[in-house]
């Protein structure tokens, strides 16, 4: 029987890699919905190739173009936030959540409410509302599978293991574009330089987040929420080769590492075929040719985002929602040329300080309404801070 598949964020790098795997076995899947942003040509092309039931763009002003591109195909076209949520309620066995940012939370919750398997590449869902997401999955007998390469690695290392035997989880980081730059040069880093990752082929926003380590900061919080470990059990290490994606340390002193090429099809394919393992079109590593794997501790001065993430994990509550929103707005500001590279962390830090001082939102219940309210307020405060610089 064919599995019903939906892909949120189909036109991004995760979505395109997911589509690559599905197109290699077209007889195994029926595609229900594809969603994207402004890349209407790609969205329509994939919807036609995969014979999707519906294609949804997040932007209402793109709907006319999408309808025109799909004219005569019988594929529905829709747009906007409500259309995304409606697409998530269409019956599907497996749903890829690859929308970038906090916008991926509501569709993901809708998918879990129908009991689907949610392949989660949208780390912001766990950062902003981890307890809500995981409780929604439990309540509806749904499954959440991690697609971030690091969390997929941890998940795989824990197969057959007792989480109570875990002593520590080590999340590796490439260090991004500026891992070897002199510290004094970072304040002058340009958008083009931050957008060039040394190892991975990813979208611009996540590539910049890798350079600042905000991406890794989100992953630390995600580790805590998904695996239920304490902040002091989570470590970070710089691993420039990006071949070991994570390690799990057990109470007997053993370390179990997941090693694989820097290719997102590995983690996507594991989630797509879980609980089975099937052939994947990824590189087979030649360890003798690689020769050595290197590691070093991250520098606090180079990566202040890591300190902020640890503060968020210790604070809990809605601080993750505030952290993510401020981070997204600071990234917008850097891309737009409003602030410099190092100022992104300063904006996030100042935003969190303002929210902590102003009100008790951080201690409120983690409900969807409270998460969205905190998200909005953090963006407002971050905007104020950016304008004042």
N, C-alpha and C positions, 0 to 999 in steps of 0.2 A: 504494500500500500504506500502511495506517495505521501510524503510529509508536507504539511502546509507551512509555508515560510513567509514571514514578513520581515522587511529590513527597514529600520528607521535610520536615516542618515545614509541613504544608499549612494549618494554621489560623493561622499567623503572617502578618505583612504581606507578606513575599516570597511565601509559599505562596498567599495569597489573590490577589495580583496575577498569579501564574502561572496559577491556575485561571481568572481573568478572561480571559486570552488563549486558553486552551484552549477555554473555553465559547463563544468567538466563532467557532471552527472545529471543531465537534464531529466532523465527518466525517473529520478528519485524524488523530485520535488515539484510541488505546485506553489507558485508564488502568489500570495494573496495581495500584499500591498508593498509598494516602494514609496519612500518619502525622501525629499531633498529640499534644497534651498533655492538658490537662483540659477543653478546650472540646469536649466530646463532641457537643453539639448541632450545632455547625458541622462537625465531622469527619464525622458520620453524614450530615448533609444533603448535603455535597459528594460523599461516597462514593456516595450514591444518585443524585445528579444526573449524575455522571460514569460511573456504572455500573462502579465499581472492582471489582477482584477481591477485594481485602482492605483493611481499615482497621485501623490499629494505633495504640493509645494507649501512650505511654511509661509510664503508671502502672497498675500491676496493680489498684489499688483502683477504677479507672474502667472495668474490663473489663465488669462486669455491666451498667452503663448503656449501654455501646457495643453489647453484644450485644442488649439490649432495643431500642435505637434502630434496629438493622439487622434485627430479626426479620422473617422472611418475604421478605427481599430476595434471598437467595442470596449476599450479600456476607459473606465471612469476617471475623471479628473476632478480634483478638489483642492482647496487651499485653506490655510489658516490654522489656528490653534485647535479649534473644535474639530476640524477635519482630521487632524493628527490623532486626537483622542478617539474619534470614531473609528479610525483605521485600526487603532490598537485593540478595539473591542471586537473586531472581526475574528471569527474562530481561526486560530493558527496553533500549530503544535510547537513551533520554535520561532522566537522573535528576537532579532538582533537590535539592540538598543545602542546606536552609534551616533545619535544626535550630540553635537558638541554643546557643553554647558548645561546650566540649570534647566534649560528648556526640555531636556530629555526626561525629567522627573515624572511629569504627569502622564505621558504616554506609557512609560515603564510601569507605573502603578496600575494603569488601565489594563495592561497586558497581564499583570500578575493577578488581577481580580478575576480574570477568566480562567485562571489555572494553567496558563501557558508556561513553557520553559523560556526564561528570559536570559539571553546571552548578553551580559552587561559589559559594554565597552564605555558606557557613559559613567565615568567615575564620579562625576558631580552628584549623581543620585545618592550614592552612599555617603559622600562627604556632607551633603546638605541634610539628608533625611535617612540615614542608615537604619535606625531602629524602626522607622515607619515602613521602609521598603522591605526589610526582612520579616517584619510582623505581617505585612500584607501577603508575602509569599507563604508564610506558615499557615495563615488563616485560610488561604485558598488552595492549599496543597500544591502550590506552584514551585518551580525550581529556578534558582538563580545560579547561573554559571559565569565565572569571571572570564573576561576576554582580554583585559590588560595582560600583557605578556608576563609581568611580574606575578600577578595574582593567579593567573592560570598556572604558572610554575609552582607556586605554593600549593595550590589545590591538587596538582598532580603529585607533588611530593608527599602529600598527606593521604593519598589513597591507601586504605588499609591500615592507617595509623590512628592512634587515639590522640585527639587534640590536647588532652590533659598531660600527655608525655612531651609536649612541645615546650622547650625552654626559651627559644628565641626564633624570630623570623628575620632574615636579612634580605632587604630589598636592594638590588643593585641599581646603579645609575651610570649612564655613560659619562655624565659630567657636562654634556652639551657642547655647544660651539665654543664656549669660552673657558673650558676646563684647564687649559694651559696658558691662558693669557696672564700677564702681570696684573695684579689687582688694581694698580693705578690707571690702567687703560679702560677698565670696565665702565666707568662713567661716560666714556665717549663712544661706547659700542653703538653701531648703527642698526637700523631695522634689517637691512640686507644681511649684515653679518650674523645677527641673531637668528635669522631665518634659514641658516645653512647648517643642518645637522651633520655631524661627522660619520654617523653610522646608519641611521634610519631614514627612510623616505616617508615623510609624514606631511600633514598639512601645516600651514604657516603658524597657526596659533599654538598647536601642541609643540612645534619645533622651538618656538620662542620660550614656551613654558619649560622646555627641557633645558634651555640655556640658563634660565633663571632658577631652575630646580623647583618652580612652583608645581610643575607636573609631578615631580617626585613627592612633594609635600602633600598633594592630594592623595597620592598612592599610600603614604604612611597612614593617613586618616582612614582611607579605604580598607587597609589591612586590619586595622583595629575593628572596624564595623563589620566586615565580612566574616572574619575568623574568630571574633570575640576574644581577642587577646588584649593584654594591658599595654599601655604605651611603652613601659620599660622593657617589654619583650620584643620591641620592634627596632631594628637597626638599619642604617643605610651605609653603603660602601660604594665608592667610585670604582667602576670596572670598565675601563675604556674600550675593551674589545666587544662589549655587549653580547657575549656568548652565554654567560651564566646569568639567568634572568632573576633568580632568587634562590635562597638557601633556607632550609629549615633545620634548626638545631634541636636535638632531643636531650632529655635529661641524662642520658648515658654518655653524653659528649659527642655523639655522632652528628655529622652534618650531611644532609641530603641536598644535592644541588641539581637543578634542572638546567641542562646545557642544550642550546640549539641555536640555529642561525638567526640573525636579526630580521625575521620575516614574520609579519603578523598573521600570515596564513596558518602558522603553526598553532597559535592559541585559538584562532577562529575555528580551524578545523577540528581541534580537540573538542571545543564546545559543540560544534555542529554534529559530530559523530558520537559524542558521549552517550552512554558509558563505554562504547567500543572505541578502538583505535583503528583507523583506516589509513591507507596510503595517502600521503600528501606530497604535492609537487614542490618541496622545499629542498634546499641544499643539504647534502650529507657532509658533515664536517670531517675534515682531515686533520686530526689532532697533531700528527707529526709535522704537518705543514704549518699549523698555527704556532706550535712550538712552546708558547708560554701564555699564561693568563695572569694579568696584573691587577692589583687592588691598592687603593689608598683611601684614607679617611677624608670625608668632605670638610672643606674649610668653612668655618662659620662666617668669616668676612666675605667669602665669595658667594655663599649661598644662604643669606639670611632667611629665606623662605622656610628652610627646615626648622629653624627655631620657632617661627610663627606657627608651623603645623604642630609642633609639640605642645605649644601653649593651648592650641585649640583642642587637642586630644585630652589634655589635663582638665580643661574648662568644661568640655562637653556641652550638653544642651543644644541650643541653636547657634553656637559659635561657628560650627562648620558651615552653616548657611551664610552667615555674615562673612566668613573668610573667603568662601568661593565667590560670592557676589563682588566683594571688593577686589579680588584677584582678577575677575573678568573685566571689571571696569578699568583697573589699572593697565591691563593688557590692551584694552581698547585705546587708552590714552597714549601708550607707547607706540602703537601702530599708527595712530593719528599724528604723532609728533608732538603731543602735548606735554609729555614728560620723558625723561631719560630712562635708560635701562635700569640703573640702580634705584631710581625713584619708584619703581613699581612696588618693591617691598616696603618702602617708606610709606607709600599711600595705604597699603593694606594694614600695616602696623598702626598708623594713625587712625584709620577707620575703625579698627577693632577697639582701640582705646576710647574713641568717642562713644561707641555703642555701649561698651561696658560701663562708662561713666554716666550715661544718660538714662538708662532704664534697665529693667530686669528681664528683657526679652530672652537673654541667654538661658535663663532658668525656666522658661515656659515649656509647656508640653510640645513635643515634636509632632505637631499635626501639619497637614498640608497647608492650611490657612496661615499658621504661624511661620512656617518655613517661607512661604511666599511673601509674607509681610516683612520678615527679617531680610530677605533677599532685596526687596524694594528699598527698604530703609538704608541698607548698606550701600546700595548703588547711589542713592541720593547723597549720603555722607561722603563717599569716595569722590563723586563729582565735585562737591564743594571743596574738598582738599586739593583736587587737581587744579581747579580754577584759581585757587589761592596761591599756586606755585609760580 
